[in-house]
Amino acid sequence: SELNAEAAKEKSERDALTGLLNRYAMQKSAETMFAQAKENQTKIVIGILDIDCFKQYNDTYGHLQGDEVLKRVANIIYDAVHGYGEVVRFGGDEFVIMIPNANLNVTDRIAEKITNEILESAIENKNSHVSKNLTVSHGYYLAAPKDNDDIEGFIDKADTVLYEIKKHGRNRYRIKEG
C-alpha cells in the first residue's frame, strides 16, 4: 500500500536512533543543495561535529547511556539548525550539518548555539580528558560551490578544520571560508 511505501522510504532515509537524516538521504539532499547554489551563486556551509571523548563516555557509562547522549546531542544540533538546513547522523558520534544560502553570521550563530546548549546541558563525562562534562568539536567550511564541487569535497574541507581543532584541544568550533 501507499502508506507502507512511505514508511519504508522514511525508514531508509532516517537514522533509527536519532531520527536524523542518514548518509543515504544526505547524498540526495546535498545534490539538490549544490545544484541550486551553483545556479544562484550562493554559499553553502558544511559542518562536521563530533563528541569529544565519546569512547571514554561509553566505557564509563555504558552503551545504553551512550545512545541517550547521542539522542540529546542530535536534538541540540537539530534545534540549532532547524529552519536553516539539514542535520545528518554521519556515523557513530559524528554529525554533518548542511546549510544552503549560508553566510558567516548565520553559521557562527548556529555553531555558538550548539556549543552553549551542550555546555548548559552539563552531561557528565568524568573520564574525558577535555572537561568533566561532555563537549563537542565542530569544523565548518563555507563557500560558493564551483562547477565541479560536491558534498564530498566540502566534507573533506570541513574535516580538515575539525582535525585542526582536535589537535589543539577540542571543545570548540572554527569556520573556514573558501
C-alpha positions in Angstrom: 0.0 0.0 0.0 0.9 3.7 -0.4 1.4 4.1 3.4 3.9 1.2 3.7 6.0 2.5 0.8 6.0 5.9 2.5 7.0 4.3 5.8 9.8 2.3 4.1 11.1 5.4 2.4 11.1 7.3 5.7 12.9 4.4 7.4 15.6 4.1 4.6 16.3 7.9 4.9 16.4 8.2 8.7 18.8 7.1 11.3 16.9 4.8 13.6 18.4 6.0 16.9 18.3 9.8 16.4 15.6 10.3 13.8 18.0 12.5 11.8 18.7 12.0 8.1 21.2 9.3 7.3 24.1 9.2 4.8 21.9 7.9 2.0 19.4 10.8 2.4 22.3 13.2 2.8 23.6 12.4 -0.6 20.2 13.2 -2.3 19.7 16.4 -0.3 23.2 17.6 -0.9 22.9 17.1 -4.7 19.9 19.4 -4.8 21.5 21.9 -2.5 24.7 22.1 -4.5 22.8 22.3 -7.8 20.8 25.3 -6.5 23.8 27.0 -5.0 25.7 26.7 -8.3 22.8 28.1 -10.2 22.1 31.0 -7.9 25.8 31.5 -6.9 25.0 31.3 -3.2 27.2 29.9 -0.5 26.7 26.6 1.3 28.2 25.6 4.7 29.0 22.1 5.6 29.9 21.3 9.2 31.2 18.2 10.9 30.6 17.8 14.6 31.7 15.0 16.8 31.5 14.3 20.5 34.8 14.7 22.4 36.0 11.5 24.1 32.8 9.6 23.3 34.7 6.3 23.6 35.5 7.3 27.3 31.8 8.1 27.8 30.7 4.7 26.5 33.4 2.9 28.5 32.3 4.8 31.7 28.6 4.9 31.5 27.8 2.0 29.0 26.3 2.0 25.6 22.6 2.5 26.5 23.6 5.7 28.2 25.8 6.5 25.2 22.8 6.1 23.0 20.8 8.5 25.2 23.6 11.1 24.8 23.7 10.7 21.1 19.9 11.4 21.0 20.4 14.5 23.2 23.2 15.9 21.1 21.3 15.1 18.0 18.3 17.1 19.4 20.5 20.1 20.3 22.1 20.2 16.8 18.7 19.7 15.1 17.1 22.6 17.2 20.0 24.9 16.3 20.0 24.1 12.6 16.2 23.7 12.1 14.8 26.2 9.6 18.2 26.9 8.2 19.4 23.5 6.9 19.7 19.8 7.5 21.4 17.6 10.0 22.7 14.1 9.2 23.9 11.4 11.5 27.0 10.5 9.6 28.0 7.6 11.7 29.0 6.8 15.3 29.2 10.1 17.2 29.7 12.2 14.0 27.1 14.6 12.6 27.1 16.6 9.4 25.4 19.9 9.1 24.3 21.3 5.7 23.1 24.8 5.3 22.2 26.4 2.0 22.2 30.2 1.4 24.7 30.4 4.2 26.8 33.3 5.4 29.4 33.7 8.2 27.0 35.4 10.6 24.3 32.6 10.4 27.0 29.9 10.6 28.6 31.5 13.6 25.2 31.9 15.4 24.3 28.2 14.9 27.7 27.0 16.0 27.6 29.2 19.0 24.1 28.0 19.9 25.2 24.3 19.7 28.3 25.0 21.8 26.2 26.8 24.5 23.4 24.2 24.6 25.9 21.4 25.0 27.6 23.4 27.8 24.2 24.1 29.5 23.0 20.5 29.3 26.0 19.7 31.6 26.2 16.0 30.7 28.8 14.4 32.9 31.7 12.7 31.2 34.1 12.3 34.1 36.8 10.4 32.3 37.1 12.8 29.4 40.5 14.4 29.1 38.9 17.6 27.9 36.4 18.5 30.6 34.4 16.8 33.4 31.3 17.4 31.2 30.5 16.3 27.7 31.9 18.6 25.0 31.8 18.7 21.2 34.2 19.9 18.5 32.9 21.2 15.2 34.5 22.4 12.0 32.7 24.3 9.1 33.6 25.0 5.5 31.7 27.9 3.9 31.9 28.6 0.2 30.0 29.1 -3.0 30.4 25.8 -4.8 32.1 25.9 -8.2 31.1 23.7 -11.1 32.9 20.5 -10.1 32.4 20.9 -6.3 30.4 18.3 -4.5 29.4 17.3 -0.9 32.5 15.0 -0.6 34.9 17.9 -1.3 33.2 20.2 1.2 33.1 17.4 3.8 36.8 16.9 3.3 37.5 20.6 3.9 35.3 20.7 7.0 37.0 17.5 8.2 40.4 19.2 7.9 39.1 22.1 10.1 37.8 19.6 12.6 41.1 17.8 12.7 42.9 21.1 13.4 40.5 21.8 16.3 41.1 18.3 17.8 44.9 18.8 17.5 44.6 22.0 19.6 42.5 20.8 22.5 38.9 20.2 21.2 35.7 21.7 22.8 35.4 24.5 20.2 34.5 25.3 16.6 36.0 27.0 13.7 34.6 28.2 10.4 36.8 28.3 7.3 35.8 30.3 4.3 36.6 29.2 0.8 
